[in-house]
Amino acid sequence: MSELISKTLGAIQPVLQSDLDRAQEHLNSLTKPPGSLGMLEKLGQRYAAIKGTHTPRIEQKSILVFAADHGVTEEGVSAYPSEVTPQMVFNFLSEGAAINVLARQVAAEVIIIDIGVNHQFDSCPGLVHRKIAMGTWNMTRGPAMSRQQAEKALETGIHSAQACIQKGTDILGTGDMGIGNSTSAAAIMSVLGGKDPEETAGRGTGINEDTLKKKIKVIERAIENNQPDPDDPIDVLAKVGGFEIGGIAGAILGAAAGKTPVVIDGLISGAGAALALKLNKKVSDYIFTSHRSREPGHEVIFELLDQSPLFDLGMRLGEGTGAALGISLLEAGARIYSEMATFQQAGVTDKTIGS
């Protein structure tokens, strides 16, 4: 394991229960019946405890979108060809994609990172160039990447999160782009969740029943041929993962080490979160799940984190779209915590003790 990864893992500290308790006391002092704002209160409590302040603010928001291609598309597992990956990167850069629209709504910057797209981008203002390779190898015929490349993907994610934190980002969101990546993500969820591929593989880009059956067989073959070690998340990433999934995992580790909350998106981000959690279980204190994806493999991360999604809108696009909406809910929770008056401040009578 590289020095950067080891150092980052060692820097992650759990959120203190005493900070959570103090945050809950403050919430109970606000002009409302205790718990009446439900999950918004829990979000405000967790955010305030992470930040260690009674005046939490979410002002600077960044969504990291990692883009990469997958050699497994050779097996015909996607409804779209691999050239769509760079085409969508250009769409992100011209701010015409769904993530751009939703990020504008929540006033978040979108950072597009080429971590492994099978396209040589030349002059592309706004694109962060961190290409490890021109996509992964076909994981049915051997490992998707080398262990060294897997560590490089994690390091890229760590550096990306650190750069955001250093410039004052209060909260991070994770997103992805990569044709074929739902196949890799489902494989990761099968290995780390102890699930059969039939339980984790979904329709991804909208594949038909026959292609779904093929996708399941492809995942089964990749796992059988590579034998990824479920106790070694870097091995899992190398054997059946993707560069963007590794980037997301690294970003989560970097965010946790920097005491910065991170809102994850759907299946692909969930797979990255599962890898990060396996590397250091303390990252769970910093991860906020946004939505429930239509992809069945996404359920694994809720089980591993013992968290429920914030909402279920039937989404399965990726890009960080769910993370953008999740950030808006965290901001609402933080505003309730920071801006709502206490009973004492408002001159409102609190409930009678024992009532």
N, C-alpha and C positions, 0 to 999 in steps of 0.2 A: 504494500500500500504506500502511495506517495506521501511525502512529508506534508503537503498542503491538506490532503484528505485527513490524515491522522491529526494534524493540528486543529482542523475545523471540528472534527468529531469530539476532540478533547475540550473544545471551548463551549460546547453546548451544555447549558445548565437548565435544570427544571424550573418552572415557574413556582415560586414559593407559595405554600398554602396560606401563610400569614398574609401575603399580599392579596390573595383571593378573598380571604376573610375580611380584610379591611375594605376592599372594594365592595363586598356585599353589604357591609355596614353602611357605607355611603349610599348605596342604592336604596336600602331600607329607610333612609332618612328623607328621601325625595317625596314630593307631594303626590302620592299615589298609594294605593294598597300594595303591600309587598308582593312582588311577582306578577303584578297585573299587566306588565308589558312583555311577559313571557320571554321568548328567546332573545328579544332585543336587550333585555337586562343581562342575560348570560353573556351575550357578545360584548356588551360594554364592560362587564366585570372582567372577562378574560383579557380584553384589550388593555384595560387600565392596569391589571396585574402584570402583564407582560412589559408594559412601558414603565411600571413603577411610579405612577403619578395619579393624582386626583383630578388633574385637568387634562385628560388625554385628548389629543387632536389628530385628525386624519386630514392632512392637507396635501402632502405630496404622495401620489399613488403611481406605481409603475407596474405594468403587465409585461412579463418576459415571454415572448413567443419564440420558441426554438423550432427551427425548420430543418428537416433532414429526409433523405430518401431511404428506401428499404429494398434490398435485393430480393426479398421474398415475393415481391410483386410479379416476378417471373412465373410464379405458380398460378396466376390468375385469380387472386383472392380479393381484388378490388373492382368496383364498377367504373373506376376512372384510371386512365393511364398515368404513369409516373411523371410525365411532363407537366402534369397539373401542379405539382409541388412548386417548381420555380415560377409558374404562372401566378399562383396564389401569393407567392412572396412579393411579386411585382404589384399585385392588387393591394396587399397590405401597405406597401410603401407609398402607393398612390391614395391610400386612405379610403378605399372603396369596399372593404370587406366588413362583415358583421362585427368583428372585434373592434374595428375602427369606430363604427357607429356607437356601439355600447360604451366604449372607452371615452368617447366625447361626452356621452351622457353623464358619466361619473367623474369627468375631468381627470382622467388617468392618461399618462403617456404610454404608448405602445412601443416596446423595444423589440425589433425583429433581429434575430440572431441566426445566421447561416452556420449551423454546426455540422452539416453533412448533406447539403443538397447536391444532387447530380447535375449541376449546372455551374459554369464558370461565370460568376457575376463580375462585371467590370466596374464601371463607374456607377455606383448605386447609392446616392445620398441617403443616409438614414439607416442603411443596412450595416449591422455589426458582423464583420467577417471573422469567423472562428471555425472555419471548415476543418474537420478532422480527416475526412475522406469523401469521395464522391458517392456517398451512400454506403449502407452496410452490404455485406455479402448475403447470399441466399442462405438463410439459416436452416433450410432443409438439407443442405449439402455440407454443413460444417458450421462452426461458430459464426455469428453475425459480425463479430469484430474481435480483435485481439484484446487481451486483458489490458494491455497498455493503452489501447484506444478507449476502452471502457473507463479507465481512470482519467484519461484526458477529457472525456465527456463530463464526468463528475467535476473535475477541476474547472472546466469552462463554466458550468453552472454556478460553482462557488464564486468564481471571479465576477460573474454577472451580477449576482446578488450583492456582493461586497461593493461593487461600483455604484449600485443604486443606493445602498445604505450610506455610503460616504458622501453622496451628494444630497442627503437629507430625506430620502424616501421613507415614509411612515409605514407603508404597507405594500406588500408585493402580491401580484397575482401571477399564475402560471398558465401558459397556453402552448399550443403546438400546431405544426403543419407538417404533414408527411404522408403521402399516399402509401398505404400498406401498414401504417403504424398501429391500427387497431388489432392486427394479427399479432404483432410483437407484444403489444400491451396485454392481450388476452393470454398469450403464452406465459408472460411474467406473472400474471394473476393466478394462472393455473399452478405454477411452481410454488409461489410464495403463499398462496391460499390453500394449497392442497386440494385443488379442484380438478375435475375432469374438464378438458377443453370444451366439451358440450355445454358445460355450465358457464363458461367465460366468453366464448366466441359469440359475437353478434353480427348484425348486418352492416355495420360500418358505414360505408358510403351509399348504402341502399342496395346491397346485393340480393339476388333472388335465392330461392330455397336450394337449388342445386349448387350454387356457388358457396352458400353457407356450409353445406355438407363438405365441399372441397376444402374450405377454410379450416374446418375442424380437423380434417385429416392432415392438413399441412401442419397445423400446430402439434398434433400428436406425433407426426414424423420428426419435427424439429426437436421436440423434447426427447424422444426416444434416441435420436441420433447423437444428440449433444450431451444428454445426461447432466443438465445444470444442477449445481448443488444448492438446495434451498437454504442452507445455512451460510452460504457465501454469496451475498447480493451482487458483488462485482462479477462473480462467475456467471450468475444468472443474466446480468446485463450483457456480458460479453457473448454468451451463448445464444440468447434468443431476444435480445433487446434492440434498441435503436439509439442513435446518437442524441436525438432530441429528448428521449425518455431519460437518458443519463444526465443531460443538461438540466432537466427539471428536478431530478433527484438532488443534484449538486446545488441547485438554487435553493431548495428547501433546507439543505444542510447549512448553507451560507447564511440564510435568513435566520435560522434558529440560533446559530453561533453569534449573530449580531443582534439578538433579542428583537427581531422584527417579525410580526405576524405575516403569514403567507396564506392566501386563499387559493385553493386548488380548483381546477376545472373538472373535466369529466374523466373518462376511462384512461386516456394517455397520461394526464397529470396524476391520476390515481395510481397508475403503475409506477410512476416516478416517486410518488409519496411512499408507496409500499417498499421500494428499494431503500429510500432514505430512512424509513422507520426500522428496517432490518439492520441498517448500519448503526443506528443509535435511536433507541426507543424514546429518548427524551424529546425528540423532535415533535412528538405528538402534541406537546403543550403549545406549539406555535402554528400548527396546521388547522385551518378552518376549511371544512368541506362546503362547497357551494351547493351544487344541485345534484340530483340523482339522474344520471345518464340513462338513456334507453339501452345502452350496452350492458348486458348482464354481468360481465366481468367487473364492472365498476363496484358492484356490491362488496367485493372483497375488501376494499379499502375501508368501508364503513365498519366491517367486522374487525379488521385489524386495529383500527383506531378507537373502536367502540364509540363512534360518533354517528349522529344522524345528519343527513343533508339538510341544508337550510330551506330548500324548496325543490319542487318537482314540476317542471314545465314541459316535460317530454322532449327535452333537448338532447342532441347527440352530434352537434357540429364540431365542437372543439374550438380551437383558436384562442381560448381564454374567455369565451363569451360568458360562460357560467361564472367564472372568477370575477368578471367586471360587475355582474349583478350582485354577487356575494359581497364585493367591496362596498357597494352602496348600502347594504344592510349593516355591515360593521360600522360604517360611518354613522348611520342612524343610531346604533347602540352607543357609540362613543359620544355623540351629541347629547343623547338623553343623560348619560352619565355626567357630562361636563356642564351642560347648560340649563338643566332643569333645576328649579328652586327646591331647597329643603323646606320641611315644615316650619322650621325656625325662621328661615329667611322670609318666607311668604306670610308668616303670621297665621298659619293654618293649624288648627288643632289636630294633633295626631290621634290615632285610635286609642281608646281606653285600654289600659293594660289588662289582659285576661279576657277581653271581649271576643 
